[in-house]
Amino acid sequence: MDKELLNNYKNTDYWFAVGKKAITLTIGQKNNDFDRLCERLGQTTGTFITAFNPQSQLLTKSENKSRNEQLVTRLEQMNEIHCFSGEGQDRDKQWPPEASFMVLGLKKKTAIDLAREYQQNALVWIEYQQAAVLIDV
């Protein structure tokens, strides 16, 4: 991944909704709300993932929606995970928001495999009481 694209990903807010509350992840920072959610649900890992805009190539709204529906179907087939809807949006608003999912309970390898399957450049990975990191896939 080139340096400019990496910086764009790091300059993005990754938020997801838990009921009426939004939890926002920032690369390189811990998140107490995420930790409390993990405690409540008995989980220790989370990945923020989307199927939008493969390889950072803009697709139409309908193409992106269809890709995310396929991803949801895949996630629904997995056991013992918790999935929350969210969105990734760069802070400079140079890129359209991407509908995304925070998935608790995936193994890191499974998360990376899903990101590769949906042709993503990277994913956000976070573990209980750790900072969110960007994983180049």
C-alpha positions in Angstrom: 0.0 0.0 0.0 1.4 3.4 -0.9 2.2 6.0 1.8 -0.6 8.4 0.8 -3.3 5.7 0.9 -1.9 4.5 4.3 -2.2 8.0 5.6 -5.8 8.3 4.3 -6.7 5.1 6.2 -5.1 6.4 9.4 -7.0 9.7 9.0 -10.3 7.9 9.1 -12.9 7.5 11.8 -14.3 4.0 12.1 -17.5 4.1 14.0 -20.2 1.5 14.7 -23.5 1.6 16.5 -24.4 -0.4 19.6 -28.0 0.5 20.2 -28.2 4.3 20.2 -24.5 4.7 21.1 -21.8 5.2 18.5 -18.3 3.9 19.2 -15.5 5.4 17.2 -12.2 3.7 16.7 -9.0 5.7 15.9 -5.9 4.0 14.6 -3.2 3.9 17.3 -5.6 4.5 20.2 -7.3 2.3 22.8 -11.1 2.6 23.2 -12.7 2.2 26.6 -16.2 1.8 25.1 -14.9 -1.1 22.9 -13.4 -2.7 26.0 -16.6 -2.5 27.9 -18.5 -4.0 25.0 -16.0 -6.9 24.9 -16.5 -7.4 28.6 -20.3 -7.4 28.2 -20.3 -9.9 25.3 -17.4 -12.1 26.4 -15.2 -11.2 23.4 -11.6 -10.2 23.1 -11.2 -9.2 19.4 -12.8 -6.9 16.9 -12.3 -6.2 13.2 -13.8 -3.3 11.3 -14.4 -4.5 7.7 -16.3 -3.6 4.6 -16.8 -4.9 1.0 -17.0 -1.4 -0.4 -14.7 0.0 -3.1 -12.4 -3.0 -3.7 -8.7 -2.0 -3.9 -9.9 1.6 -3.3 -11.6 1.8 -6.6 -14.9 3.7 -6.4 -17.9 1.6 -7.3 -21.5 2.7 -7.7 -23.8 2.7 -4.7 -25.7 -0.3 -5.9 -22.5 -2.3 -6.6 -21.2 -1.5 -3.1 -24.5 -2.3 -1.5 -24.6 -5.7 -3.2 -21.0 -6.5 -2.1 -21.8 -5.6 1.5 -25.0 -7.8 1.4 -22.7 -10.7 0.3 -20.4 -9.9 3.2 -23.3 -9.9 5.7 -24.5 -13.2 4.4 -21.0 -14.6 5.0 -20.9 -13.1 8.5 -24.3 -14.5 9.4 -23.0 -18.0 8.6 -20.3 -17.7 11.2 -20.8 -18.9 14.8 -20.2 -17.0 18.0 -19.6 -13.6 16.5 -21.3 -10.3 17.1 -21.8 -7.9 14.2 -22.6 -4.2 14.4 -23.2 -1.8 11.5 -21.0 1.3 11.1 -19.2 3.5 8.7 -15.7 4.6 7.8 -15.3 8.2 6.9 -12.0 10.1 6.4 -11.8 13.2 8.5 -11.2 15.4 5.5 -14.3 14.1 3.8 -12.4 13.6 0.5 -13.8 10.1 0.1 -17.5 9.0 0.4 -18.4 7.2 3.6 -18.2 3.4 3.4 -20.8 1.3 5.1 -18.9 -1.2 7.3 -19.2 -3.7 10.1 -17.6 -4.2 13.4 -17.3 -7.9 14.0 -16.4 -9.2 17.5 -15.1 -12.7 17.9 -13.3 -13.4 14.6 -9.8 -14.8 14.6 -7.3 -12.5 13.0 -6.6 -15.0 10.1 -10.3 -15.2 9.4 -10.6 -11.4 9.3 -7.7 -11.1 6.9 -9.1 -13.9 4.7 -12.4 -12.0 4.5 -10.7 -8.7 3.7 -8.8 -10.5 0.9 -11.9 -12.2 -0.4 -13.6 -8.8 -0.7 -10.5 -7.2 -2.2 -9.8 -4.8 0.5 -6.4 -3.1 1.0 -6.6 -3.2 4.8 -8.8 -3.7 7.8 -8.9 -2.3 11.3 -8.0 -4.8 14.1 -8.5 -4.2 17.8 -8.0 -6.4 20.8 -9.3 -6.0 24.3 -7.4 -3.2 26.1 -5.2 -2.6 23.1 -4.9 0.1 20.5 -6.7 -0.2 17.1 -4.3 -1.1 14.3 -4.5 -1.0 10.6 -3.6 -4.3 9.0 -2.4 -4.2 5.4 -3.8 -7.3 3.7 
